[in-house]
């Protein structure tokens, strides 16, 4: 009988700690996480400067843009990060059998489709999705499932879907969602095929469910055995914060990098090149690669590309291109899977599909 007992949780927590490069021995050497601390300090300093001394910040043009961008992005993404931490804490307490039963473990497209639908339905921004996706891989999901989950997720949440409908209309929104799911499924299937061919590494945590495993009876029994108290909630919160550090450091770095770009590169320099041409499509992908930090930020820009530049294919490419080439996502995939190949194959496989579909949309629209 599989239950959500504390001994199972403790074992999983210890296993998680050991698979992230923890050094063994009586006195393990702990190196400072410079990326986390420098990014945190820089973001905090710029945020407080904009909040407490706005006159001074705006006295220098580039500093005003930099601080305002950090302030805006932090206020936009904090809730997604917070929900992501909560979900990581919850996933860390759920036995792998339940996670894999929900996603499916059978080979082929069935598990990929399930992961894609989970990504579409889960109401999280890209930063929360990254943390959940990393935890799913640790809980045994295949590389294809995790990639499909990530590709289909960031701007397909329920709240952002409503915003997108308001900005570009219902038909284009549905078309974008369906096409993004198509890319997610295709990419997930290709990833799993590459793993089967040993081109990409196998997830060492992957396993098959017992044949007699029944989700609802096991879940009911597990919940009945679960003892939720203040100590349990506190430990779950601590574990969620610790497990999310890998993702948070790249999010903070991403906020800084995007703010620097906004401060020193004028948006007017890009707008003239967003037309429905191959050049415009190429420039759109480049800009999406540089500027993509959060789904909330990319959605209004994508809407402007469709309505003002008259390039719906570029609009779709901007939304998807940010997901496929986001440096935060690539680095988190590298840290989670311990494989540069898996991380770099994400843009390698998705970008050709995005460019092709974006070009076809533009051609059909024109």
For each residue, the residues with C-beta under 8 A, 3 or more apart:
1: 218 221
2: 8 95 97 98 213 218 222
3: 8 95 221 222 225 226
4: 8 9 93 94 95 222 223 225 226
5: 8 9 225 226
6: 9 10 227 232
7: 10 11
8: 2 3 4 5 11 12 95
9: 4 5 6 12 13 92 93
10: 6 7 13 14
11: 7 8 14 15
12: 8 9 15 16 92 93 95 96
13: 9 10 16 17 92 239
14: 10 11 17 18
15: 11 12 18 19
16: 12 13 19 20 92 138 243
17: 13 14 20 22
18: 14 15 22
19: 15 16 138 204 205
20: 16 17 246
21:
22: 17 18 28
23: 28 29
24: 28
25: 28
26:
27:
28: 22 23 24 25
29: 23
30:
31:
32: 37
33: 36 37 245 249
34: 37 38
35: 38 39 249 250 253
36: 33 39 40 245 248 249 252
37: 32 33 34 40 41
38: 34 35 41 42
39: 35 36 42 43 249 252 253 255 256
40: 36 37 43 44 249 252
41: 37 38 44 45
42: 38 39 45 46 252 256
43: 39 40 46 47 70 74 252 255 256
44: 40 41 47 48
45: 41 42 48 49
46: 42 43 49 50 66 67 70 71 259
47: 43 44 50 51 67 70 71 74
48: 44 45 51 52
49: 45 46 52 53 56 57 63 67
50: 46 47 53 54 57 67 68 70 71
51: 47 48 54 71
52: 48 49
53: 49 50 56 57
54: 50 51 57 58
55: 58 59
56: 49 53 59
57: 49 50 53 54 60 63 64 67 68
58: 54 55 61 63 64
59: 55 56 63 64
60: 57 63 64
61: 58 64 65
62: 65 66 263 264
63: 49 57 58 59 60 66 67 263
64: 57 58 59 60 61 67 68
65: 61 62 68 69 259 262 263
66: 46 62 63 69 70 259 260 262 263
67: 46 47 49 50 57 63 64 70 71
68: 50 57 64 65 71 72
69: 65 66 72 73 258 259 262 263
70: 43 46 47 50 66 67 73 74 255 256 259
71: 46 47 50 51 67 68 74 75
72: 68 69 75 76
73: 69 70 76 77 255 258 259 293 294 297
74: 43 47 70 71 77 78 255
75: 71 72 78
76: 72 73 294 296 297
77: 73 74 80 81 125 127 251 255 293 294 296
78: 74 75 81 82
79: 82 83 125
80: 77 83 84 124 125 126 127 128 294
81: 77 78 84 85 127 128 131 244 248 251
82: 78 79 85 86
83: 79 80 86 87 124 128
84: 80 81 87 88 124 127 128 129 130 131 132 244 247
85: 81 82 88 89 131 240 241 244
86: 82 83 89 90 240
87: 83 84 90 91 124 128 131 132 135
88: 84 85 91 92 131 132 134 135 240 243 244
89: 85 86 92 93 236 237 239 240 241 243
90: 86 87 93 94 236 240
91: 87 88 94 99 132 135 136 139
92: 9 12 13 16 88 89 135 236 239 240 243
93: 4 9 12 89 90 236 239
94: 4 90 91 98 99 139
95: 2 3 4 8 12 98 99 222
96: 12 99 100 139 140 205 207
97: 2 100 101 209 210 213 218
98: 2 94 95 101 102 215 218 219 222
99: 91 94 95 96 102 103 136 139 140 141
100: 96 97 103 104 105 139 140 141 207 209
101: 97 98 104 105 209 213 215
102: 98 99 114 118 215
103: 99 100 111 114 115 118 136 141 145
104: 100 101 110 111 114 115
105: 100 101 111 140 207 208 209
106: 110 111
107: 111 192
108: 111 112
109: 112 113 185 188 189
110: 104 106 113 114
111: 103 104 105 106 107 108 114 115 142 144 145
112: 108 109 115 116 144 145 148 184 185 188 189 192
113: 109 110 116 117 185
114: 102 103 104 110 111 117 118 145
115: 103 104 111 112 118 119 141 144 145 146 148 149 152 188
116: 112 113 119 120 148 149 151 152 181 184 185 188
117: 113 114 120 121 152 181
118: 102 103 114 115 121 122 149
119: 115 116 122 129 148 149 150 151 152 153 156 184
120: 116 117 152 153 156 177 181
121: 117 118 158
122: 118 119 129 132 153 157
123: 157 158 159
124: 80 83 84 87 128 129 132 153 157
125: 77 79 80 128 129 154 157 160 294 295 296
126: 80 129 130 153 154 155 294 295 323 326 329
127: 77 80 81 84 130 131 247 251 294 328
128: 80 81 83 84 87 124 125 131 132
129: 84 119 122 124 125 126 132 133 149 150 153 154
130: 84 126 127 133 134 150 247 251 328 329 332
131: 81 84 85 87 88 127 128 134 135 243 244 247
132: 84 87 88 91 122 124 128 129 135 136 149
133: 129 130 136 137 146 149 150 153 336
134: 88 130 131 137 138 246 247 332 335 336
135: 87 88 91 92 131 132 138 139 243
136: 91 99 103 132 133 139 141 145 146 149
137: 133 134 141 143 146 203 205 336 337
138: 16 19 134 135 205 336
139: 91 94 96 99 100 135 136 205
140: 96 99 100 105 203 205 206 207
141: 99 100 103 115 136 137 145 146 149 203 206
142: 111 145 146 191 192 195 203 206
143: 137 146 147 191 192 195 200 203 337 342
144: 111 112 115 147 148 187 188 189 190 191 192 195
145: 103 111 112 114 115 136 141 142 148 149 188 192
146: 115 133 136 137 141 142 143 149 150
147: 143 144 150 151 184 187 188 191 346
148: 112 115 116 119 144 145 151 152 184 185 187 188 191
149: 115 116 118 119 129 132 133 136 141 145 146 152 153 184
150: 119 129 130 133 146 147 153 154 323 329 333 346
151: 116 119 147 148 180 183 184 187 188 320 323 324 346 350
152: 115 116 117 119 120 148 149 156 180 181 184
153: 119 120 122 124 126 129 133 149 150 156 157
154: 125 126 129 150 157 295 322 323
155: 126 160 164 180 295 298 299 319 323
156: 119 120 152 153 160 161 177 180 181
157: 122 123 124 125 153 154 160 161 295
158: 121 123 161 162
159: 123 162 163
160: 125 155 156 157 163 164 295 296 299
161: 156 157 158 164 165 173 177
162: 158 159 165 166
163: 159 160 166 167 299
164: 155 160 161 167 168 173 176 299 302 303
165: 161 162 168 169 170 173
166: 162 163
167: 163 164 299 300 303 307
168: 164 165 172 173 302 303 306 307 312 315
169: 165 172 173
170: 165 173 174
171: 174 175
172: 168 169 175 176 306 312 315
173: 161 164 165 168 169 170 176 177
174: 170 171 177 178
175: 171 172 178 179
176: 164 172 173 179 180 315 316 319
177: 120 156 161 173 174 180 181
178: 174 175 181 182
179: 175 176 182 183 316 357
180: 151 152 155 156 176 177 183 184 319 320
181: 116 117 120 152 156 177 178 184 185
182: 178 179 185 186
183: 151 179 180 186 187 320 350 353 354 357
184: 112 116 119 147 148 149 151 152 180 181 187 188
185: 109 112 113 116 148 181 182 188 189
186: 182 183 189 190 353
187: 144 147 148 151 183 184 190 191 346 349 350 353
188: 109 112 115 116 144 145 147 148 151 184 185 191 192
189: 109 112 144 185 186 192 193
190: 144 186 187 193 194 349
191: 142 143 144 147 148 187 188 194 195 200 342 345 349
192: 107 112 142 143 144 145 188 189 195 196
193: 189 190 196 197
194: 190 191 197 199 200 345
195: 142 143 144 191 192 198 199 200 201 202 203
196: 192 193
197: 193 194
198: 195
199: 194 195 341
200: 143 191 194 195 339 341 342 345
201: 195 337 338 339 341 342
202: 195 206
203: 137 140 141 142 143 195 206 337
204: 19
205: 19 96 137 138 139 140
206: 140 141 142 202 203
207: 96 100 105 140
208: 105
209: 97 100 101 105 213
210: 97 213
211:
212:
213: 2 97 101 209 210 218
214: 217 218
215: 98 101 102 218 219
216: 219 220
217: 214 220 221
218: 1 2 97 98 213 214 215 221 222
219: 98 215 216 222 223
220: 216 217 223 224
221: 1 3 217 218 224 225
222: 2 3 4 95 98 218 219 225 226
223: 4 219 220 226
224: 220 221
225: 3 4 5 221 222
226: 3 4 5 222 223
227: 6 232
228: 232 233
229: 232 233
230: 233 234
231: 234 235
232: 6 227 228 229 235 236
233: 228 229 230 236 237
234: 230 231 237 238
235: 231 232 238 239
236: 89 90 92 93 232 233 239 240
237: 89 233 234 240 241
238: 234 235 241 242
239: 13 89 92 93 235 236 242 243
240: 85 86 88 89 90 92 236 237 243 244
241: 85 89 237 238 244 245
242: 238 239 245
243: 16 88 89 92 131 135 239 240 246
244: 81 84 85 88 131 240 241 247 248
245: 33 36 241 242 248 249
246: 20 134 243 249 250 332 335 336
247: 84 127 130 131 134 244 250 251 332
248: 36 81 244 245 251 252
249: 33 35 36 39 40 245 246 252 253
250: 35 246 247 253 254 327 328 331 332
251: 77 81 127 130 247 248 254 255 328
252: 36 39 40 42 43 248 249 255 256
253: 35 39 249 250 256 257 328
254: 250 251 257 258 293 326 327 328
255: 39 43 70 73 74 77 251 252 258 259 293
256: 39 42 43 70 252 253 259 260
257: 253 254 260 261 293 327
258: 69 73 254 255 261 262 290 291 292 293 297
259: 46 65 66 69 70 73 255 256 262 263
260: 66 256 257 263 264
261: 257 258 264 265 290 291
262: 65 66 69 258 259 265 267 291
263: 62 63 65 66 69 259 260
264: 62 260 261
265: 261 262 269 270
266: 269
267: 262 270 271
268: 271 272
269: 265 266 272
270: 265 267 273 274 283 287
271: 267 268 274 308 309
272: 268 269 275
273: 270 279 280 283
274: 270 271 280 283 284 305 309 311 314
275: 272 279 280 309 310 311 314
276: 280 281 309 310 311 312 313 314 362 365 366
277: 280 281 362
278: 281 282 359
279: 273 275 282 283
280: 273 274 275 276 277 283 284 309 311 314
281: 276 277 278 284 285 311 313 314 317 355 358 359 362
282: 278 279 285 286
283: 270 273 274 279 280 286 287
284: 274 280 281 287 288 305 311 314 317 318 321 358
285: 281 282 288 289 317 321 325 351 354 355
286: 282 283 289 290
287: 270 283 284 290 291 318
288: 284 285 291 292 298 317 318 319 321 322 325
289: 285 286 292 321 322 325 326 327
290: 258 261 286 287
291: 258 261 262 287 288 297 298 301 322
292: 258 288 289 297 298 321 322 323 325 326
293: 73 77 254 255 257 258 297 326 328
294: 73 76 77 80 125 126 127 297 298
295: 125 126 154 155 157 160 298 299
296: 76 77 125 160 299
297: 73 76 258 291 292 293 294 300 301
298: 155 288 291 292 294 295 301 302 318 319 322
299: 155 160 163 164 167 295 296 302 303 319
300: 167 297 303 304
301: 291 297 298 304 305 318
302: 164 168 298 299 305 306 315 316 318 319
303: 164 167 168 299 300 306 307 315
304: 300 301 307 308 309
305: 274 284 301 302 308 309 311 314 315 318
306: 168 172 302 303 309 310 311 312 314 315
307: 167 168 303 304 310
308: 271 304 305
309: 271 274 275 276 280 304 305 306 314
310: 275 276 306 307 365
311: 274 275 276 280 281 284 305 306 314 315 362 365
312: 168 172 276 306 315 316 361 362 365
313: 276 281 316 317 357 358 359 360 361 362 363 365
314: 274 275 276 280 281 284 305 306 309 311 317 318 358 362
315: 168 172 176 302 303 305 306 311 312 318 319
316: 176 179 302 312 313 319 320 354 357 358 361
317: 281 284 285 288 313 314 320 321 354 355 357 358
318: 284 287 288 298 301 302 305 314 315 321 322
319: 155 176 180 288 298 299 302 315 316 322 323
320: 151 180 183 316 317 323 324 350 354 358
321: 284 285 288 289 292 317 318 324 325 351 354
322: 154 288 289 291 292 298 318 319 325 326
323: 126 150 151 154 155 292 319 320 326 329 350
324: 151 320 321 346 347 350 351 354
325: 285 288 289 292 321 322 330 347 351
326: 126 254 289 292 293 322 323 329 330
327: 250 254 257 289 330 331
328: 127 130 250 251 253 254 293 331 332
329: 126 130 150 323 326 332 333 346
330: 325 326 327 333 334 343 344 346 347
331: 250 327 328 334 335 343
332: 130 134 246 247 250 328 329 335 336
333: 150 329 330 336 337 342 343 346
334: 330 331 337 338 339 340 342 343
335: 134 246 331 332 338
336: 133 134 137 138 246 332 333
337: 137 143 201 203 333 334 342 343
338: 201 334 335
339: 200 201 334 342 343
340: 334 343 344
341: 199 200 201 344 345
342: 143 191 200 201 333 334 337 339 345 346
343: 330 331 333 334 337 339 340 346
344: 330 340 341 347 348
345: 191 194 200 341 342 348 349
346: 147 150 151 187 324 329 330 333 342 343 349 350
347: 324 325 330 344 350 351
348: 344 345 351
349: 187 190 191 345 346 352 353
350: 151 183 187 320 323 324 346 347 353 354
351: 285 321 324 325 347 348 354 355
352: 349 355 356
353: 183 186 187 349 350 356 357
354: 183 285 316 317 320 321 324 350 351 357 358
355: 281 285 317 351 352 358 359
356: 352 353 359 360
357: 179 183 313 316 317 353 354 360 361
358: 281 284 313 314 316 317 320 354 355 361 362
359: 278 281 313 355 356 362 363
360: 313 356 357 363 364
361: 312 313 316 357 358 364 365
362: 276 277 281 311 312 313 314 358 359 365 366
363: 313 359 360 366
364: 360 361
365: 276 310 311 312 313 361 362
366: 276 362 363
